[in-house]
Structure formats: structure tokens, C-alpha cells
């Protein structure tokens, strides 16, 4: 698999504006006061995922709802796509109302073998610049073969830890639909129950990994009272609609350890935040 033929080094640029209306809609999606943000306020962490999106026409979408690969992302032999994790650095302050520019680069395309068989790990770097700040993000995207049997998750519980913060949320179908709409994510596992069950073999609608990461980042900011300077997160196992998620965290000096547990107590996402 030669890097250049698989898109390594390929770039894309998009401009947008950090609309206050979309930021308020995300607050409403999270069951928060939508009037809490105004022009000039700092953009909450990970809200940038609503802006500078890929606006692919419907004819350019694949059967799963994602944009067909081969333009920016490489055309790969595996069609099942998952967002495995990411690393973010927040320099300065991106604000509501800022003009934004996103420059994206395919950093690497790496064949691997996982528990479920062969896969390809694609890492993409995004640089999102506002008027007085920049967000540098690396996203790890995993491409797999489509499953042929229903998903069976191991029955394991997360290690017991003394956590400083603990909250819970139960994402319902409306919340998943709103998050998909705001981030322009048409992946059908988040809103099409028949597709999620029959094609990708999940037991129900899947909670977005980015939604869980956003909820953990929000927990760290609210509970610490400090903005983020870095965030690293890794998805460990999928979670599903109408099932309660435990959001937990604890301070560690100028950092915070964060995790999301599913309704069985299993670790679904781990994260570490650097506090400004």
C-alpha cells in the first residue's frame, strides 16, 4: 500500500463562520440554556465540529451515509468507518462569531490487524483558525470489513477508581438526531435503526463517539472552572441509545483524567484533558 496513492499528504481547505445560532442549538441538544452564548464568547470545547464541514451533495454519499472515499480520504478496501479517538491542542481563543478556516491533511494510512481482523488506520490533521486562536486536531479513523454476525461485547467492568466528578446522561434518539444534524454527520448508525441493526450488526442506534468526547470535555471545563489547553480521547467500545452513560473525572494537578462508562459499568471512552 503506497502512501501517496492512498492519499497521504492530500490537503483540503474550508472556510466558515462560528455561527451563534449553531452554538445555541448545540447547547439545546445538550439540554442546556440555549441563550447562554453570545457573539464574542469563547467557543465551548469541541463545538468547532459543527463548522467547516464537508458539504457533500447527496449523490456523493455512500450507502452508510458518509461521503464516498477517494476524493480527500483515500479509497480503501474496507467500507465500515469508525472514529477511534483524537488529540487536540487549543492555542489562544476561538470565539463565537469568528471567521474560521480549516486546513486538513491526511497524515498517515496504516494497515493493521485488530481483534476483529484486518483494518486500516487513517490519521487526519485539522487546523482550525479563528481571529485570535487556533485548534490543532488529529483524528484517528478506522476502516474495517463489514461484520457478518451481530456484535457481542465482552462482559467486563472498568477498574474501580475514586473519581472527583460523576454525572450521568441518557442519550435518546432525538439527541442523537440533533447531534448528527448539527455536525452534518449522515452516518446511518446514529439515526437509522434498521440499518444499524441489519447492516452494521449493532443492537441499536449508536451514540456518536464525538458526542461522548464533547460531554467529557464539557464535564472537565464545568467542574474544574478552567478552559482546556489539550484533550486526548480514545473510544474503547460503542454505546447505544436510551442507555445511561456515567461521565466521571478527577483533577490531577493541571490535568484531568476522564472516562465514560456504559450501562454495564464497562469503560467506553477514556480521555485526558490539560487545563489552562
SULWO-V804129 format. One line per field, one symbol per residue. ss: DSSP state (~ for helix, > for strand, _ for the rest). psi: psi as a letter, one per 40 degrees, with the letter a starting at -180 (. if undefined). burial: # if it has 16 or more other ideal C-beta (glycine too) atoms within 10 Angstrom, else .. A space follows every 50 residues. Layout:
ss: ???
psi: ???
burial: ???
This chain:
ss: ___~~~____>>>>>>>__~~~~~~~~~~____________>____~~~~ _______~~~>_____>____________>>>>>>>>>>>>>>_>___>> >>>>>>>>>>>>>>__>>>>>>>>>>>>>__>>>>>>>>>>>>>______ ______________>>>>>___~~~~~~~~~~_____~~~__~~~~~~__ _____>__~~~~~~~~~~~~~~~~___>>>>>>>>____>____>>>>>> >>__>>>>>>>_____>>>>>>>>>_
psi: hhddeeeheiiihiiahghddddddddddefiheeeiiheihhiheeeee ifihghideeiideeihhiecciihiehehhihdaihihhhahhiheihi hhhihhdihhhihadeaiihhhhhhhhhhadfiihhhhhhhhhiiiieii hhiigiiiihihidihiiighiddddddddddefheheeeegddddddde fidaihhhddddddddddddddddeiiidihhihhdiiiiiehhhhhiii igbfihhiihiaeeeihdhiihhhh.
burial: .....###.#.#.#.#.#.#.######.##......#.....######## ##.#.........####.#...##.#.#.###########..######.# .#.###..#.........##.#########..#.#.########...... .......#......#...#.#...##.###.##.########..###.## .#.##################.##...#..######.####...###### #...########...##########.
